[in-house]
Amino acid sequence: MSQATRPVDLAGTQLLKCAFAYWFRRFGSWQKAMALPLVLLMASYLGFHQLTGVEQASWLMRIARSIAEAGILTLFAVAWHRHLVMGEEPRLLSLPGVHHLRFFLWLALIQIVGMLLWEMAPDLRRSHFDYQGLPWPFVIAAQIAVLVVILYLVGKVSVLFPALAVREPLSLSQAWRMTWDQGMAIFNANFLLIIAMLLIVLGLGLLATQSARLLLPLLLQAGESAPLVPLQILLELFVALYLAIVTIIACTLAVGIATRAYVALR
């Protein structure tokens, strides 16, 4: 569809509204798509937590975790993309195909590149500046600049993922040209997504805190004569569930934004 005849206004707010609308209106299908990835994400978080403990994870471990997360999110994102674009109903359990592999490779590559870009500012700071003497405004400005670059680059190639999910031939250069005059609209949508996720995380955090305050005394009372190991396991499961839900919601909205842009621009 050409720019002159394209009827859709790709404003950032409209893209984000569409992503939320996809989620709310197709909630039953979304539950099917995210059920298995949610469990796998919980297992991944628990596994890497046991491997790293409370210490800061090494670069190799962080890359491994990013790759594992990309593989799990591929299962959800492909199913959600195909449902939104083609109307294909998600299954609770389905075997991955070749399109899953291509989707995973691109997603893992972008996640690792984004992680490396995000880590450049602190590494550069520690290497060439006095950490204690560096003004905080400079640090914040550097982090914002890196975030802007990441969001813009991801937005420019985001339409590649719906195409991969529905097995439509689309190269990286074609995806870049496809969003040539809509890069800022997708960037604005992704930036608004971050703000929305901060509010969602805050709301879920308050809900989790209140739930913990209500349940913790009951669990302590029930486990007075038992060791605290089961309580620790329950708390770890609770944290893993919280992180998995936040990750799935963020992926849901990101898929919605990319799908809406892809459908409007193709």
Summary of the structure (lengths in Angstrom):
residues: 266
radius of gyration: 20.5
end to end distance: 6.0
largest distance: 73.2
contacts: 774
relative contact order: 0.16
helix: 79%
strand: 0%
